[in-house]
Amino acid sequence: MKKILFLFFILIFTFVPVFFVNAVEPIKILLVPGHDDEIWGAQYGNLKEADMNLRLATDIFNILKKDKKFKVFITRDKNGYTKEFSNYFTNEREKIIEFKNFAKIKTQKEISDGSFVEKSGVPHIAASEDMAIKLYGINKWANENKIDAVIHIHFNDYPRKTKWQMGKYKGFAIYIPEEQMLNSKESTTLAKKIFTQLKKKYTISNYEKELGGLIQDQQLIALGSKGTLNEKVKSVLIEYGYIYRFGNKIMRFKAYNNMANATVKGIKNYFSITP
């Protein structure tokens, strides 16, 4: 009998730790390189923001995927939208529109009854109808797939006379959900961790509406406007710098590497993962 009990405990202590290790689900990160090949966002000379966003997002993706604690998704690659998202945008289009319209009606009701207070923020260029549907679709997909954090990658711009002209602003900023929004608290904490790492090498934006570097926003779909991201889905939108400051190719590629590593370190610090 003692021999049987001894063997039983040996088996328990051998396999139970393995079970618990395997039972821990990886942290799900969704990377969204802003814009696409049709609407590429900012431009400086021949340099397009969508290309810069993709390159930086890919660098972040490649670093994170090496860590088994993470499961990383990305909306675009060098061939365009990934098959998963391309199919989702097509097959779920009507449901995405319903999701968007329901959120809009719900928010208008909350504004009317005073449970949600509208606040003005940094002005943004309105997304095209098709791009807005894609962004709402990304939010819907993130909710359904229980994504832990969504990181939107962008480079900034400001109106200039021509796309070849340098602008007067510089520096990075991170946009976060306004404090009334469902996912505001933890998104803000995540943003602060990334912000701490980026400011070690990069200047904080000197645009007067971005002073301080952490900007609350109600309107950006990416952050879950109109309650379109669940409370547990953290979301931040990072403007890594003004596009006209990255005309030098050598400097630009060095920046991609530094920014990717800083972003990953901030993400890992938030999730208490040591390098």
Secondary structure, 3 states (H helix, E strand, C coil): CHHHHHHHHHHHHHHHHHHHHHHCCCEEEEEEECCCCCCCCCEECCEEHHHHHHHHHHHHHHHHCCCCCEEEEECEECCEECHHHHHHHHHCHHHHHHHHHHHHHHHHHHHHCCCCCCCCCCCCCCCCHHHHHHHHHHHHHHHHCCCCEEEEEEEECCCCCCCCCCCCCCCEEEEEECCCCCCHHHHHHHHHHHHHHHCCCCCECCCHHHCCCEEEECCCHHHCHHHCCCCCCEEEEEEEEEHHHCCCHHHHHHHHHHHHHHHHHHHHHHCCCCC
